[in-house]
Amino acid sequence: MTSTELNVIAPLESPLPPVPEGDVFTASQWTTFLAIADTVIPAIEVSATHSLTALALHPSEYTNAVQKIQQTVPADVGPDAVPRYLAENASAAPGFRERIQRQFGHYAREDAVKGIRVILSALDTRPGCLLLTGYTTSFHLQPVNVRQQILQAWSQSYLPPLRHIGRALPTLCVATYVKQSATINPVLGFPRAPLHGKPGKDFDYDFLQLPPGHHQEIIDTDVVIVGSGCGGGVCAKNLAEAGHRVLVADRGYHFPAKHLPMSAADAGIHLFHNGGVDVSDDSSVSFIAGQSWGGGGTVNWSASLQTQGLVRQEWADEGLPFFISSEYQTCLDRVCQRMGVSTKHIEHNDNNRFILEGARKLGYSAKEVPQNTGGKKHYCGYCTLGCGAAEKQGPVVSWLPDAAHAGAEFIEGFEADRIVFDTVRGKKTATGVEGTWTSRDEMGGVSSSIRTKRTVLIRAKPSFVGAIFPHAHNPWEGGILTTMCDEFTNLDGRGHGAKICAMTMLPSWVLPMQPWRSGLDFKILASKFPRTCGHLAVVRDRDTGRVYPDPGDGRCRIAYTPSAFDKKNALEAVLGMCKIMYVMGAEEIHLSKGDVLPFVRDVDRSSMEEGEGINDPKFQAWLQVVRGKGLNQPEATWGSAHQMGTCRMSSTERKGVVDPQGKVWGTDGLYVADASVFPSASGVNPMVTNMAIADMISRGVARGLRVEEGARL
């Protein structure tokens, strides 16, 4: 139990925008989809006969399940909590269907939606069912136990498309259910808001408002910054303090601290890109990115690591000597000082303490991770959903208020469509940004469809591994990422490898990462969450992908598949994580891999002396199975929260997108200043590196604006 003062933050609700009009599925397709969902998350009851609506268990099986779940249920929860949890299926969770409608209607790619529709329709025809299930009976008319066997067979199919569907649909259903369920949080003892810390007061922003109208609104400024995240915030402060008129425009909206942390259901829509997650073209990697006022700095985990020396040298060797200069170190130190970055006030929770102590027992290198919490103790595990204490010194709390004090202006709800160019003194010069502004509704929120839309021209001057432990420790409490093991950082001698770190331990984030094996298995596994720790292998990948516009709707598409080289490095860190979990006493070790069963420690061995270390023959044999299986898709879960390098800084135009000063090659007046200019992967959480580069670029732009008309961000 931490000594931190208890003072529950009670956030205000944040109503969501309207659900897309018109059903994304036909009535029969919905029937089939909900039958799949209610197979993944079934109602569980005692019955001697199989049912279309519930998973039937023998009385002894049901009693055994209740007893297992009851072991971790808080004492103050009523006796009906576990039976209600077992009786709830996915479609009974409030808002489940609406959430699926929103996901497929707003966020899924059209080709993916078409593919799902084809499968759902086929599962309601005799030929389609025979091909996909081996039966001629429609999927939704099968008993739950038969439907469960079908999904299990799909996940192990030798046909890659079927195997992918067998893993993707359960993951979607679990992720949606955990966000919407009315019964799971009481069973876990998971509170709506953090129990540690005090509600904070943040900066009172004044955003530009436009009147209704049909003509294009024109706004003049010196500098327009598209994006209010870590790079944009630093640029706004520096350029405004240099005396220039600055306008920061962002697609997202600002949610004050009194709305934070949001519920998991609301945060995915309000605070993250694409409803919470996007996927690569081949679905091998899931991508998570912040999309609200403050960008990723609003939802990141406070980790504030400076650029590694080997990475700085690598970038210098590519013709960018600035990165090994004292000037760059000054930039790093300056941004850290502004955010009060330090390790002095860290109080580790078990999830992070186990990394330090487990690494020590194995002789691995590990360290504390500096936090951007303004020199204060910040014992909160909810910052993924926004910081209600307003202590995390992201752009919303620090850089953007500084910019406002220096005269910067802000516009939210602005979706930039294109950069406007003119020819100035014979050069292609960026002169503005054109896009669409959408106001808030009459209640000051974004939940109504009655909102003003205007076209706007802003003109500027030319110019995962989880383990279950014997005792509950409520893993959602405490700082998210305060330690790191760097034993596997440099596996090839050139800085490529992986770091082991803790991950956010919110049920809505962790439970969907676990392979689905059966409805009962999921409900029992989920009930163990209060005793769970979860760690990540953060890989510095060597090999790359690309981004490009969707040919249909223009949205950003991602072509990226982890290479064999990067998978091999990640595997070494995964094995290291398993060893750390073992020496720290884990009873069970679960991988986010569908083709490897969890390791379960023998009961008689869990009480043995620690002298044996990791030499348990059963554990060693399991590690060999993990190594033999590797981290291939779709069996292994891969995710990315740190996208970088799509507009690389380079010494020559042929090698990248921007020059060493951040200016786009072949243009005047157009600069990029965020993680997309990284010459290669940073290998650590990129916030501080991002800010330091933005600090350098924006100060250079400010100098240019003082001496010459024609430089613009």
Helices and strands as residue ranges (DSSP letters): H 27-40, E 44-46, E 55-57, H 59-70, H 81-87, G 90-92, H 96-102, I 103-107, H 110-122, H 126-133, G 139-141, H 144-155, H 160-180, H 184-188, E 217-220, E 223-226, H 230-241, E 246-249, G 257-259, H 264-270, G 273-276, E 278-279, E 286-287, G 295-298, H 309-317, G 321-324, H 326-339, H 350-362, E 366-368, G 383-385, H 399-405, E 409-411, E 414-424, E 427-438, E 453-459, E 465-468, E 483-485, E 498-502, H 507-510, G 511-513, H 519-527, G 529-531, E 532-539, E 546-549, E 556-559, H 564-583, E 588-591, E 599-600, H 603-606, G 610-612, H 617-629, E 639-640, G 653-655, G 675-677, H 687-707
